[in-house]
Amino acid sequence: MADRFFPNVLPDLVAEKMEHKEEIGETLMKLLSMPYSSLSQHFKRTALDLKETITLETWGITGQNVSDFTLYCGTLGSAFLLFKSFQVTNNTNDLSLCLAIVDACNSASLSSRIRDVTFLCGRAGVCALGAVAAKHAGSQELLNHYLTQFREIKLSRNLPDELLYGRAGFLWACVFLNKHLGEGTIPSTVTRAVVDEIIKNGKALAKKGGSPLMFEWYGEKYWGAAHGLAGIIHVLMGMELKPDEIQDVKDTLRYLIRNRFPSGNYPASEQDRKRDVLVHWCHGAPGIALTYVKAAEVFVDDEFLEAAVDAAEVVWNLGLLKRVGICHGISGNAYVFLSLYRKTGKLEFLYRAKAFACFLLDRAHKLISKGEMHGGDRPYSLFEGIGGMAYLFLDMIEPLGSRFPAYEL
């Protein structure tokens, strides 16, 4: 397992210095001791530089040719990053370019044989982001265009229930639209039908004495955020649930807590409960920790907050991964601490997020160039590559407003 992460030798706390003389070639310790107002400017400058590089590589150099339209690893991820940049800087050029990329992704998704229905990996993400960006651009016509297309998306009966390719991923897109465009944009009659199907499937696969809800993706009963229980439950907690459904959700989370590894980490799946190696958002403690934080918020229950804190300790000790990305890298793992900071207000969690982010700020490019850190099979993408790092740096500017992209709302 040790070959998956860098040993975390970061101090438990580094006091900020009131006075800081900026120098060329900041070391990691200098970054950690920098007053946050100064450090946030470092994050901002680096994020905006990365945004320009990413946009050039995924949009400019390709001649605006979209080979992968998805948000997860494709060109829509660049549009999502640009929309985030617009939210931070109010630079309308970012918003205009975001909409241009969404338009190209829309055309590519219509002509693709694969039109998955989720926010992360399908047309739902294209239409939802397009509608929200159009609202900010003041174009009611374009907003209506994307909403109409979104409402035409059909969910097949053989669809899985998970986040990346299934019903939960479609539901997340609905919640995204309702948050940004107003409750009822996607009516509850639509979302309730999807919730009913997910709950029905979860109960059907559950075994007596086990988890009240269980789901399967390609034959595996996954636990994590991308394909399994944590991601599906995370989305369900954003819906209006019946009392018995709330109880099933709580008891499913308690099932995960009871069956975690002695290390505090979590198995990737029901069938893989002896292999304690993955500390990723997609599989393992990080994604499950984010779900516990949401459970603590929704149910006002310290049991889930304690479980989130326990999982965060695993992330601190083992989560300085030799990968840069959001899905399975340091960038994504930093969001565990940001989420706990928002929930608790405790500075120790902000420090830990800062430590992971500063590690990336100081060393990521050098480690990737030396082959000591994996830059992602799609190195400029949002979920595998430096797109996720840029997004994290933008969120580090105002940590209380941070949200794990396309997961937290």
Summary of the structure (lengths in Angstrom):
residues: 409
radius of gyration: 20.4
end to end distance: 32.0
largest distance: 62.9
contacts: 1476
relative contact order: 0.12
helix: 59%
strand: 2%
